[in-house]
Every structure is written in structure tokens, then in C-alpha cells.
Amino acid sequence: MKNIIKYPAQNTWETLLQRPVLEKTNLRNTVQEIFIEVRNEGDSALKKFSEKFDRVNIDNLLVAKEEIELAINQVSPELKEAVSQAKENIYQFHFAQKEKSDEIETTEGVVCWRESRGIEKVGLYIPGGTAPLFSTVLMLAIPAQIAGCKEIILCTPPQNDGSVNPAILYTANLCGISKIFKVGGAQAIAALTFGTESISKADKIFGPGNQYVTQAKQLAMEYNVAIDLPAGPSEVLVIADQTANPEFCAADLLSQAEHGTDSQVIFIATDETVFNETLKEIKKQLSDLPRNEIAKSALEKSSFILMENLDKSIEMSNFYAPEHLILAVDNPRNSVSKITSAGSVFLGNYTPESAGDYASGTNHTLPTNGFARNYSGVSLDSFVKKITIQEISKTGIQNIGKTIEIMAAAEGLMAHKNAVSLRLKSLENEI
């Protein structure tokens, strides 16, 4: 751990909190080339990239029913029970987000309301590799089903033997997803953007991933495909005061550091004893982690900061706009109103970020890389379109007609004015 800083000046924050990134031009060029090949060559390009990037030959991109049945038998009863409990909590939290379509009479005779419609075709990207995120299946498939999306397509990288991780297949099957494809990386996003012989074109693409996947999702928008948010490498910021438990703080920091070498953790403490004890705990716990080499690499790109007080710490957090923010402080609810930019917030010593990753009910697909300044995390709203509807009676058009005529005329749009004037004249003739 190199970046250990005490009481940094505010004009140094930008440098201190810089996130690890790849060179943007090369990244975009690489992803653009993948998009062009997938658009032109379809499934054959996907198989080519699977061999190149995943080092596996794939004959059939679609996961067969037999593979799903085998996976169901491979998952332990304990994991099945855990997934079931998580599914119930996530369902409850997202189902409660359904909006009532209340009719509002804005003026007598003028009734307006809004209704939700599920996005027709959604593509879910589920990271695989060294950490197959079957929990992300729950986070995306459950709100998609509640929203009423008609077609749900899931793409996930194959394992070394050409199969898909059994936990991913089990969870997808539990959530009612049957269209599962063995394709990962930027090429999966390209397939969902253009469609191939096997994979349908999606209207909107969801799911986290590395910087290639993030760049691919941003490129997809240029081809009129929507995305959930720019979700890249994982990150957490922990703020700790004198009441924090250093052992817990270290565990929370390492839980994000083990995600990947491009992950980042930021630790801000207002108490020097807690600060030093947490640094010791990180070294102690790190040696016991199976993914300690990955975590070590992430820690090299991370920062550990001693600050003057809690208000200044929150100010720094808002500047960084973390994906996950943990407030390991006294009376953390008192600080919630001061938080302006964070993907998801965890309050107190007994609310680990891991709870949100798996089973508390909130969604773990969140904005990273500072996008928490202007994006929300995935929710039920992410899977629906809101359609506004209005109905105006004869009385209603008489009540607001003059207002519309005046405004339309002021903008020089006489056809707009005429659309109202004709109706008003027709009503006058009825009298």
C-alpha cells in the first residue's frame, strides 16, 4: 500500500483520488473493431473471439436444456437455499418500487396520468471469469420480470471447458430465463447491439463488467441501444470515525479489492488509532485471502487517508462519487442528508457492502468511475418506459384553450394554435 496520506489539501484531491484507467483511444479502437466484426460476421465472429479471449472453442452459443439440468444437480442445497432467500428479498424490495397510475385533474376537464410498460427486449450481461457473478442474475432478472419485459436474453463468458458456471445457470433457470448464451466481453455487448443468427438484438443492455464491457456499452448507445449505466470496475469508499471497528473496515475494503486488479478502494478515517489499526488489519487479512494477489494489485491503486473531521470526509466522498459508500461512524443516519453522490450507502458497523452485493434486497448494479454524480443504480424503473396519457373533455379544452393559443402564437407556431382554435369554435357553434 503506497498511497497513505494524512490531511491532504483539497487541491490535491483530484490527483489523490484518480481512478485506474486504460488508455481511452486504444480501448475504444479495440472495442470498435470487435463491433465491426460482430456486425458483419455474426455468430462466427463471436466464436472467433471466444477462442481468442476465452481460449475455448464454442460449437453452440446457446446453452442447452441438458446443460441447465446438469447445473441444477451440481449446485449444493446450501447454495440453493441462500439464492432462494436472496431472491425473495430482492423481489420484495423491487416489487415495492411499482408505481400506481394515479389520474391527476390538472384543470377541470383535463386529466393526466402515467403508465409503465416493460421494455420489450432486454440483454443481461453477467460477468464470469475468475468471479462468476450469479448474484447479478438475481439483480437484473428479477426487476426485468416484475417490469414485464417480454424477452430476456442473458450473455455470460464460458469457462475453460466451454461450459457456463453451474451457479449462473441454476440462478438463471430459477429466475425463468431460458435464452442463455456462452459469450462474454465486448463481443457479447456487440451481439446484443446488432443481433446475430443466434442472439436477438436488445432494446436495452444491462450488467456490470470490466473497462472493455463498459466501453462497449457506451458504444452501443451510438447504435440506438440503451444501457443501464456505465458500470465498470468495482470500488468502495469507507469513512470511519473513532467508533468504527478496524477489523470490519479492513474486511470491507478487501471485499472490493478482491473483485479485480482494476478495482479501487478508498479508506478515510477521522481517528488516527482506527486509521493505523485498519491498515494493520488489511495486511493481516490479506494473507489469508485466496485472491490475495488480485487484492494486492488493487490496493496499489488505492488510497488511505486521514482527515480532520467527518464533514470534510463526506465532502471528499462526494467529490469522488463512489459506487459503494460505507459510513462506519457514530449515528450514521445523521450524515445521510449530506451525501450527494454515491451509488449505494451502507450505514454502521454491521452493514457490510457484501449484504447489498447478495441478499439484503437492494440492487448491486451501480454507477462506478464517478458516474454516481449523474446516474442512479439499477432499479425497477430501469426496465420500464413511462408513457404519459391525457384526456381532455369539452369543458377542459375550454378551460385551457386560451392559454394554449396565446403560447403557441408567441412561439410563432400557428398550426398549433389552430388545432385548439378550431375545437373552441366548434364548441361555440354548439351553443
Secondary structure per residue as TSV (DSSP state, phi and psi in degrees):
chain	resnum	aa	ss	phi	psi
A	1	M	-	360.0	116.7
A	2	K	-	-99.7	-39.9
A	3	N	E	-87.8	78.0
A	4	I	E	-111.1	112.8
A	5	I	E	-128.9	140.6
A	6	K	E	-115.2	126.1
A	7	Y	S	50.8	58.7
A	8	P	-	-69.0	145.6
A	9	A	-	-69.1	147.5
A	10	Q	G	-60.7	-31.4
A	11	N	G	-73.2	-3.4
A	12	T	G	-101.3	-4.5
A	13	W	H	-59.9	-42.6
A	14	E	H	-59.4	-43.5
A	15	T	H	-69.9	-42.5
A	16	L	H	-63.0	-36.6
A	17	L	T	-101.3	19.4
A	18	Q	-	-65.6	133.9
A	19	R	-	-86.3	150.0
A	20	P	-	-71.3	130.1
A	21	V	-	-139.1	156.1
A	22	L	-	-85.9	162.5
A	23	E	-	-66.2	119.8
A	24	K	H	-61.3	-42.0
A	25	T	H	-62.5	-48.5
A	26	N	H	-64.4	-38.0
A	27	L	H	-62.6	-48.9
A	28	R	H	-64.4	-42.0
A	29	N	H	-61.5	-42.0
A	30	T	H	-63.1	-46.4
A	31	V	H	-66.9	-38.1
A	32	Q	H	-61.6	-40.4
A	33	E	H	-63.7	-39.8
A	34	I	H	-64.0	-42.6
A	35	F	H	-60.1	-44.7
A	36	I	H	-61.7	-43.7
A	37	E	H	-66.1	-43.3
A	38	V	H	-65.6	-39.5
A	39	R	H	-63.5	-38.8
A	40	N	H	-84.7	-34.2
A	41	E	H	-115.8	-7.2
A	42	G	T	59.5	-132.2
A	43	D	H	-57.7	-37.1
A	44	S	H	-62.5	-35.9
A	45	A	H	-67.9	-39.2
A	46	L	H	-62.6	-41.8
A	47	K	H	-66.9	-37.2
A	48	K	H	-62.6	-44.8
A	49	F	H	-70.9	-30.4
A	50	S	I	-62.4	-40.4
A	51	E	I	-68.9	-38.4
A	52	K	I	-73.9	-47.5
A	53	F	I	-94.6	-37.7
A	54	D	I	-99.0	-8.1
A	55	R	-	56.0	46.6
A	56	V	-	-147.0	142.5
A	57	N	-	-93.2	126.2
A	58	I	-	-113.8	120.5
A	59	D	S	-83.9	-47.5
A	60	N	-	-121.7	116.5
A	61	L	S	-68.2	-32.8
A	62	L	B	-76.2	130.6
A	63	V	-	-70.8	126.9
A	64	A	-	-77.1	156.5
A	65	K	H	-57.8	-37.0
A	66	E	H	-62.6	-36.5
A	67	E	H	-66.7	-37.0
A	68	I	H	-67.7	-43.7
A	69	E	H	-62.3	-39.7
A	70	L	H	-64.5	-41.9
A	71	A	H	-62.7	-39.9
A	72	I	H	-58.5	-39.5
A	73	N	H	-75.3	-20.5
A	74	Q	H	-84.4	-19.5
A	75	V	S	-81.8	133.0
A	76	S	-	-69.0	152.6
A	77	P	H	-57.8	-36.2
A	78	E	H	-63.1	-42.7
A	79	L	H	-69.7	-38.7
A	80	K	H	-59.0	-42.8
A	81	E	H	-65.5	-40.7
A	82	A	H	-64.2	-44.4
A	83	V	H	-63.4	-38.0
A	84	S	H	-64.0	-42.7
A	85	Q	H	-66.8	-43.2
A	86	A	H	-61.2	-42.7
A	87	K	H	-58.3	-43.1
A	88	E	H	-64.4	-43.9
A	89	N	H	-66.2	-42.3
A	90	I	H	-65.8	-40.1
A	91	Y	H	-61.3	-47.4
A	92	Q	H	-58.9	-46.5
A	93	F	H	-64.7	-41.3
A	94	H	H	-80.4	-33.2
A	95	F	H	-63.9	-33.8
A	96	A	T	-67.2	-12.4
A	97	Q	T	-84.8	-3.5
A	98	K	-	-63.8	134.9
A	99	E	-	-92.7	141.4
A	100	K	-	-81.2	142.9
A	101	S	-	-91.2	79.9
A	102	D	-	-81.1	131.7
A	103	E	-	-85.0	130.8
A	104	I	E	-114.3	122.9
A	105	E	E	-91.0	97.8
A	106	T	E	-71.4	-33.2
A	107	T	E	-143.2	153.3
A	108	E	T	-53.2	120.9
A	109	G	T	91.1	-0.6
A	110	V	E	-119.8	108.5
A	111	V	E	-114.1	127.9
A	112	C	E	-126.9	146.4
A	113	W	E	-157.4	174.9
A	114	R	E	-134.1	137.5
A	115	E	E	-126.1	149.5
A	116	S	E	-99.0	142.8
A	117	R	E	-131.1	133.4
A	118	G	E	-64.4	140.3
A	119	I	-	-63.3	132.3
A	120	E	S	-57.2	-57.8
A	121	K	E	-123.2	119.8
A	122	V	E	-119.6	141.9
A	123	G	E	-108.5	127.1
A	124	L	E	-107.0	124.1
A	125	Y	E	-102.2	123.2
A	126	I	-	-115.6	111.4
A	127	P	-	-58.4	145.2
A	128	G	-	-122.0	-122.2
A	129	G	T	65.4	-136.3
A	130	T	T	-72.8	-18.4
A	131	A	S	-136.7	84.4
A	132	P	-	-67.5	112.5
A	133	L	-	-88.6	73.9
A	134	F	H	-63.4	-24.7
A	135	S	H	-64.0	-28.9
A	136	T	H	-67.4	-27.3
A	137	V	H	-58.8	-45.9
A	138	L	H	-61.4	-44.3
A	139	M	H	-64.4	-28.4
A	140	L	H	-102.9	-41.8
A	141	A	H	-70.6	-37.2
A	142	I	H	-64.3	-52.9
A	143	P	H	-65.2	-29.5
A	144	A	H	-63.2	-40.0
A	145	Q	H	-70.5	-43.0
A	146	I	H	-60.6	-37.8
A	147	A	H	-70.3	-22.3
A	148	G	T	87.6	27.9
A	149	C	-	-62.0	131.3
A	150	K	S	-77.4	-31.4
A	151	E	E	-134.4	124.5
A	152	I	E	-119.3	118.0
A	153	I	E	-112.7	130.4
A	154	L	E	-116.3	129.3
A	155	C	E	-118.9	136.1
A	156	T	E	-152.2	144.3
A	157	P	-	-64.9	145.1
A	158	P	-	-76.1	156.2
A	159	Q	-	-80.9	178.0
A	160	N	T	-58.6	-28.9
A	161	D	T	-92.8	6.9
A	162	G	S	88.4	-1.2
A	163	S	-	-93.4	172.8
A	164	V	-	-106.9	143.2
A	165	N	-	-48.9	128.9
A	166	P	H	-56.4	-37.1
A	167	A	H	-65.3	-35.3
A	168	I	H	-66.2	-45.3
A	169	L	H	-66.2	-41.2
A	170	Y	H	-61.7	-46.4
A	171	T	H	-66.8	-40.5
A	172	A	H	-62.1	-43.1
A	173	N	H	-64.5	-40.2
A	174	L	H	-61.7	-31.8
A	175	C	T	-90.5	6.5
A	176	G	T	79.8	20.9
A	177	I	-	-95.7	126.4
A	178	S	-	-112.8	-21.1
A	179	K	E	-92.1	88.7
A	180	I	E	-117.8	128.3
A	181	F	E	-122.0	141.8
A	182	K	E	-87.4	77.5
A	183	V	-	-153.7	134.7
A	184	G	-	-129.8	-174.9
A	185	G	H	66.6	-163.5
A	186	A	H	-61.3	-28.6
A	187	Q	H	-67.2	-30.6
A	188	A	H	-67.1	-41.8
A	189	I	H	-65.9	-38.0
A	190	A	H	-63.1	-41.4
A	191	A	H	-62.6	-41.5
A	192	L	H	-71.7	-23.5
A	193	T	H	-76.6	-44.3
A	194	F	H	-104.6	-25.3
A	195	G	-	81.6	147.5
A	196	T	-	-133.0	-172.5
A	197	E	S	-59.7	-32.3
A	198	S	S	-101.3	-34.5
A	199	I	S	-107.7	127.6
A	200	S	-	-73.4	149.7
A	201	K	-	-68.6	135.1
A	202	A	-	-96.8	153.3
A	203	D	S	-83.7	-29.1
A	204	K	E	-150.2	141.8
A	205	I	E	-114.2	135.6
A	206	F	E	-124.4	155.1
A	207	G	-	122.9	148.3
A	208	P	-	-81.9	171.9
A	209	G	-	177.8	-177.2
A	210	N	-	-76.8	-171.6
A	211	Q	H	-66.7	-27.0
A	212	Y	H	-69.1	-42.2
A	213	V	H	-65.8	-42.5
A	214	T	H	-61.3	-44.8
A	215	Q	H	-63.9	-38.9
A	216	A	H	-64.4	-40.0
A	217	K	H	-65.4	-38.8
A	218	Q	H	-66.8	-35.5
A	219	L	H	-69.8	-34.3
A	220	A	H	-58.0	-34.0
A	221	M	G	-63.1	-27.2
A	222	E	G	-71.1	-14.3
A	223	Y	G	-108.6	26.7
A	224	N	T	65.1	30.1
A	225	V	-	-111.1	129.3
A	226	A	E	-80.0	158.3
A	227	I	E	-129.4	163.0
A	228	D	S	-70.2	-55.3
A	229	L	-	-173.8	163.9
A	230	P	-	-80.3	83.6
A	231	A	-	-94.8	106.0
A	232	G	-	-109.6	-146.2
A	233	P	S	-56.1	143.5
A	234	S	-	-73.5	154.5
A	235	E	E	-154.9	153.2
A	236	V	E	-143.3	146.3
A	237	L	E	-124.1	126.9
A	238	V	E	-112.9	127.0
A	239	I	E	-108.4	125.5
A	240	A	E	-128.3	137.2
A	241	D	-	-112.3	-163.3
A	242	Q	T	-66.6	-15.1
A	243	T	T	-90.8	-4.6
A	244	A	S	-73.0	153.4
A	245	N	-	-97.6	110.7
A	246	P	H	-57.4	-34.7
A	247	E	H	-63.0	-43.7
A	248	F	H	-66.9	-43.5
A	249	C	H	-59.1	-45.0
A	250	A	H	-61.5	-43.2
A	251	A	H	-62.6	-40.6
A	252	D	H	-65.5	-41.4
A	253	L	H	-64.0	-43.5
A	254	L	H	-70.0	-27.8
A	255	S	H	-64.1	-28.2
A	256	Q	H	-89.4	-35.8
A	257	A	H	-61.6	-30.0
A	258	E	T	-78.0	-7.7
A	259	H	T	-60.6	-48.0
A	260	G	-	-172.4	162.9
A	261	T	T	-66.1	-20.1
A	262	D	T	-96.6	7.3
A	263	S	-	-74.1	165.2
A	264	Q	E	-144.3	140.9
A	265	V	E	-126.6	143.7
A	266	I	E	-125.5	127.1
A	267	F	E	-116.6	123.9
A	268	I	E	-122.5	122.8
A	269	A	E	-124.0	148.1
A	270	T	S	-104.4	-3.8
A	271	D	-	-122.3	124.5
A	272	E	H	-67.6	-34.2
A	273	T	H	-64.6	-48.3
A	274	V	H	-60.8	-40.5
A	275	F	H	-58.0	-53.0
A	276	N	H	-67.5	-38.8
A	277	E	H	-67.1	-35.5
A	278	T	H	-66.3	-41.4
A	279	L	H	-61.0	-40.0
A	280	K	H	-64.9	-42.3
A	281	E	H	-63.6	-37.4
A	282	I	H	-59.1	-47.9
A	283	K	H	-62.5	-40.0
A	284	K	H	-66.0	-47.8
A	285	Q	H	-74.6	-29.7
A	286	L	H	-59.1	-40.1
A	287	S	T	-65.5	-21.5
A	288	D	T	-92.3	-4.8
A	289	L	-	-82.9	132.4
A	290	P	T	-60.1	-31.0
A	291	R	T	-102.1	37.6
A	292	N	H	-67.1	-30.2
A	293	E	H	-67.8	-39.3
A	294	I	H	-64.1	-46.5
A	295	A	H	-62.2	-40.7
A	296	K	H	-58.9	-44.3
A	297	S	H	-62.5	-41.7
A	298	A	H	-65.2	-39.0
A	299	L	H	-64.3	-29.2
A	300	E	H	-65.3	-23.1
A	301	K	T	-102.1	11.7
A	302	S	-	-108.3	172.9
A	303	S	E	-133.8	146.0
A	304	F	E	-129.6	114.1
A	305	I	E	-126.6	131.8
A	306	L	E	-100.1	123.2
A	307	M	-	-116.5	164.3
A	308	E	S	-69.4	-41.2
A	309	N	-	-158.8	175.0
A	310	L	H	-67.4	-42.7
A	311	D	H	-59.1	-42.2
A	312	K	H	-67.5	-35.1
A	313	S	H	-64.9	-43.9
A	314	I	H	-66.3	-36.8
A	315	E	H	-60.6	-42.2
A	316	M	H	-66.4	-39.7
A	317	S	H	-61.7	-44.7
A	318	N	H	-61.5	-34.9
A	319	F	H	-64.8	-41.1
A	320	Y	H	-76.4	-33.9
A	321	A	-	56.8	68.3
A	322	P	-	-73.4	155.1
A	323	E	S	-63.5	-51.3
A	324	H	E	-118.8	136.4
A	325	L	E	-127.3	123.3
A	326	I	E	-109.2	125.3
A	327	L	E	-104.1	91.2
A	328	A	E	-91.6	68.3
A	329	V	S	-135.8	166.4
A	330	D	S	-69.6	134.4
A	331	N	S	48.5	60.6
A	332	P	G	-62.0	-27.5
A	333	R	G	-62.2	-25.9
A	334	N	G	-67.4	-18.6
A	335	S	G	-99.3	-9.0
A	336	V	G	-59.4	-40.8
A	337	S	G	-65.2	-18.5
A	338	K	G	-86.1	-11.2
A	339	I	-	-84.0	120.2
A	340	T	-	-109.8	-21.3
A	341	S	S	-142.8	105.0
A	342	A	-	-166.0	143.5
A	343	G	S	-70.8	-49.3
A	344	S	E	-150.7	140.3
A	345	V	E	-117.5	140.5
A	346	F	E	-125.2	122.6
A	347	L	E	-106.0	125.4
A	348	G	S	90.6	173.3
A	349	N	T	-71.0	-18.0
A	350	Y	T	-112.9	25.9
A	351	T	-	-123.2	81.1
A	352	P	-	-71.9	150.9
A	353	E	H	-59.4	-29.5
A	354	S	H	-57.2	-31.0
A	355	A	H	-61.0	-44.5
A	356	G	H	-70.0	-28.3
A	357	D	H	-66.9	-29.0
A	358	Y	H	-122.6	-54.8
A	359	A	T	-140.7	-4.0
A	360	S	S	-71.0	-29.7
A	361	G	S	128.7	-28.3
A	362	T	S	-72.4	164.8
A	363	N	-	-90.8	139.2
A	364	H	-	-98.8	3.2
A	365	T	-	-87.2	104.8
A	366	L	-	-131.8	158.6
A	367	P	-	-72.0	134.3
A	368	T	-	-118.7	-177.0
A	369	N	T	56.9	30.8
A	370	G	T	86.2	-1.6
A	371	F	G	-72.2	-6.7
A	372	A	G	-65.8	-11.2
A	373	R	G	-68.4	-27.7
A	374	N	T	-140.1	6.7
A	375	Y	-	-126.8	150.3
A	376	S	-	-99.2	163.1
A	377	G	-	-72.1	169.5
A	378	V	-	-65.4	139.5
A	379	S	-	-147.6	-174.9
A	380	L	G	-59.5	-37.1
A	381	D	G	-58.5	-27.1
A	382	S	G	-65.3	-22.4
A	383	F	G	-103.8	4.8
A	384	V	E	-126.1	159.3
A	385	K	E	-108.2	142.8
A	386	K	E	-103.4	120.6
A	387	I	E	-106.9	123.9
A	388	T	E	-88.6	142.2
A	389	I	E	-133.0	143.6
A	390	Q	E	-144.2	151.6
A	391	E	E	-139.1	127.2
A	392	I	E	-120.4	127.5
A	393	S	-	-85.9	177.5
A	394	K	H	-58.9	-42.7
A	395	T	H	-63.2	-40.3
A	396	G	H	-62.7	-45.1
A	397	I	H	-67.8	-30.4
A	398	Q	H	-70.1	-32.1
A	399	N	H	-75.0	-34.9
A	400	I	H	-112.9	-2.8
A	401	G	H	-57.7	-47.2
A	402	K	H	-61.1	-39.9
A	403	T	H	-60.3	-44.4
A	404	I	H	-64.9	-43.1
A	405	E	H	-59.5	-45.9
A	406	I	H	-63.7	-44.7
A	407	M	H	-67.8	-42.4
A	408	A	H	-63.2	-43.3
A	409	A	H	-63.4	-38.4
A	410	A	H	-65.0	-28.0
A	411	E	T	-90.0	-2.1
A	412	G	T	76.2	21.1
A	413	L	-	-106.7	83.0
A	414	M	H	-73.4	-25.4
A	415	A	H	-67.7	-36.0
A	416	H	H	-61.2	-46.4
A	417	K	H	-61.8	-41.4
A	418	N	H	-65.0	-33.1
A	419	A	H	-61.4	-29.6
A	420	V	H	-87.5	-44.0
A	421	S	H	-57.7	-40.7
A	422	L	H	-61.7	-40.2
A	423	R	H	-68.3	-43.6
A	424	L	H	-62.5	-40.4
A	425	K	H	-64.1	-40.8
A	426	S	H	-62.5	-37.8
A	427	L	H	-69.4	-35.8
A	428	E	H	-62.3	-37.9
A	429	N	H	-69.5	-20.6
A	430	E	H	-76.4	-22.6
A	431	I	-	-74.1	360.0
